[in-house]
Structure formats: C-alpha cells, structure tokens
Amino acid sequence: MKRDTIVANATPLIPSAVAIIRISGEDSLRIAKEIFTLPKDVQERRAYFGKILDLDKTVLDEGLLVYFKGPKSFTGEDVVEIYPHGSVPVVKKIIENVVKLGGRLAQPGEFTYRAFLNGKIDLTQAEAIAELISAKTEKASKAAVNILQGKLSKQINTLKNKLLELISLIEAEINFPEDVEEIDSKLIIDNLSQVKTQIEKLLSSYKKGSIVKEGIKLAIVGRPNVGKSSLFNAMVGYERSIVSEYKGTTRDFIEESLKINDIPVILLDTAGLRETSEYVEKVGIEKAKQKIEEADIILFVIDGSEGFTDEDKKIYDEIKNKTHIFVVNKADLIEKPLDIFEKFDNIVYTSSKTYQGIKELEEKIAEILGITETEDEVFINLRHYNLLKQAVEKIEYINSNLDFLLQNKEILMLDLQEVLSYLQEIVGQITTEDVLGNIFSKFCIGK
Ligand code: GDP
C-alpha cells in the first residue's frame, strides 16, 4: 500500500546539543537529497556528515544523516533521519522544507502506527513504546521493555496456537466425519483448562502492573501527637509538615510524592481522626476520612510510649478493614515491645527521631504490594485486561455447557473462535479504527 511521506521532530523542540528529525515514506531519500549534501549513490545505514541546505541552497546547519532503506527500518518504509544541532529555528525550518518538498507533518504516533501496519511490531509492542517513553521509574521502564521485546506477544501467541489447534481438529471432524476420528473430549477439556490457567496468570499481573506504573497512595493515620507529621517527614526525608508539641495542628492534610523501592508513592499526612467541636478541625477530619478511603495502604500510627489507648482503638476500628500497617512510633522511648501489640500482624516499630525502623516500614510496604525484584515480568494493561477477562468468561461458559457443546461441535467451534478473537485483538490481528485511534493518539508527535 502506497503511503505519503511523513516528517516530524523525534526530539523535543528545545535548545539542545543535537536534534533528530525523522522522515518516513517512499519520497524520503529524494527529499533528503534536496536538503542535504549527499553523494549520488547513498548507502543505507551509513552516517553521512554534510551541510543541511535551505531551499535556495544556502546553508542552514551542518550535521549527520542516516538512510534506512525499507523494510529494514523502524516503520518498515524508507526512512531518513537527520541530526542537526538542536536549534529550534533550524529544526523548524528543516521540517518546513521537507513539507514544501512533498512531505506531510506526521500525526501523533504515526511512525509507530506505520511500524504496526507494516508488521514490524504488534499492538502490544506499539503500546509498550508509549509506556516506555512515559515510564516514571526504572521498574516501569523495564516492564515496558519486556513487552517491547515481545514477551507478552509470545505468551499470547502460544495460547492462540493452542486454540487454533483445537479449532482445526474440530473443523476437520465436522468437514470429514467419515475420515477423521471423533476428538477425545478430554483433549478439549485439558487444552481449555491450560489456556484458562495461563490467562488467569496474566490477568493477575494487571494489579501489580498498575502499582509499578501508576504507583500507590499511602495515608498516615492516628490520633494527635503520636508522631504522624514526624513520621511523614522522616519518610519524605525533609521537614515539610509542621511538627508541633500541641495536639491537633495538622489541620488539613499534606501530600508528598516519593519513591519506595522504585514504586511511585503519594504519602498523605492526615489530620488526627477524633471527635472535635472546632469547625476547622472538623473540615480537616472529613477530608482525612475521604483521603483514607482513597488510600491503598494505611500507616496506622500509635505512640509506643503510651501504649494502645482507647482513642487509638476507636480510630483503629475505623481503618482495620483496610490494608494497613500497625506503626508503633516513638520506639526510642520504649525499652521492649509491649505485649499488647503482639496480636497485630504487619507491625513495625519506628522512631521518627532516630530513623529506626523507617527502612523496615518501607520494606513492609513493598512486601504487602508483592513487589519483588524479578527481571522479566510482564504486566498487562487495561485493554489487555478487558479482553482477557472476556476470553476467560467465554471459556467458563464453554465449560458449563460442555455436554451440549460436545454434541454440537459447530457451536463449540464458534465459541472457541470467539475466545481466539479476544487474543487476536490483544496483538492487533483484529482491530477497529476506534481502538487504534485510541492507542496511537496518546503518543506524542515524532514517535
Ligand atoms: P502528630 O500530631 O501525630 O502529627 O505528631 P507530631 O509529628 O507533631 O509529633 C508530636 C510530638 O511527638 C512532637 O513533639 C515530636 O517531636 C514527637 N515525636 C514524634 N515522633 C517521635 C519519635 O519517634 N520519638 C520521640 N521521642 N518523639 C517523637
């Protein structure tokens, strides 16, 4: 299919040492020859140093150019990359000239879209490029690279092949009933159960993936003066919230972003949760309650030197059904752990004064989140999740109607094809304009 030639800056338009301009399409080389001093016979995949020319042949800049002849290029088409100095007017002028010579400004994600259309990458890999570019942490970037390298595609393709095998056996039985033996129903049951188990494993990676990619919210909760603000500061690492000797000074709540074990965390210091008549305090408390609802994990703080007081118990009863860590603070003031705390799970002794236990607290958080150091983990995204969920539901439907379906193999085949279609949608073998538009419009220009 013939496509027009597109151009865009692949690096941001800001003053920098070097910029990259990418041109893709069958006119790439012809246009490049008009704006760059190239030899007649341009070799592919070779860096040329030369002058970048304006349309009147005056020199705009000097820099490098590389020609990637299709299909051995990112998009699969003829691609030219020009590396001028990162001068904003120069970069703009080069792009303008490419457009005047027959190119067109690329849409967001259009280079990657062409790579997808030309079969250089599948849809999961295209999504991984966007995820890699926007990754906030090393863990998130590693997870994206794993998908970019085809680790998710490989798993999906294995499942697809299993289903295809079943479908073709059933098809043969339907079409050639005299020549082909009836399929052992155990084979169908076993294969489907293997596919289901694998899909469920992938589904379970979604939650962890969103923790790694998006991060979590932690709320510090406890009665006044137990050391919440001090703990917040100790965790954030610098003085930010007001630490006071008087009760009830954290009127509202204070938020800070940090990273725990390379997981993005929003830490909230809430107002003391207690009955109060004072209006301002009340507003703070209401907001705190709302924030507690949104939190993924609650750090429930008590003052170790005072033990587990009735007021602590009241607050604890409010939060105990949410995922929480029992933080016994002011551990520097106590000689030995108090018996009363033994009944709590997930307990950590801390001191915001001496920093004792802060590291253990962070390790406990990582442990609760199930974040371990595994290199080749694959996390699915929401689109994959929804499709896999539909696939599992269809398999469950097949399982619960198996007797009927084994008697009516044409219908069974259609159901299996539906399961297959969800997997094909994940890798982009089946797509709609809407789905593609949604994925690629999230890219920035030049990707
Ligand atoms: P909040 O009302 O729960 O936010 O408590 P603050 O963080 O304002 O602390 C109340 C008081 O306890 C302050 O005087 C802090 O210096 C003190 N404090 C907080 N954490 C510790 C700790 O780990 N050890 C000791 N000895 N004092 C602490």
Residues whose N, C-alpha, C, O or C-beta is under 5 A from the ligand:
A	BS01	GDP	R223 P224 N225 V226 G227 K228 S229 S230 I242 V243 S244 E245 N329 K330 A331 D332 L333 T350 S351 S352 K353
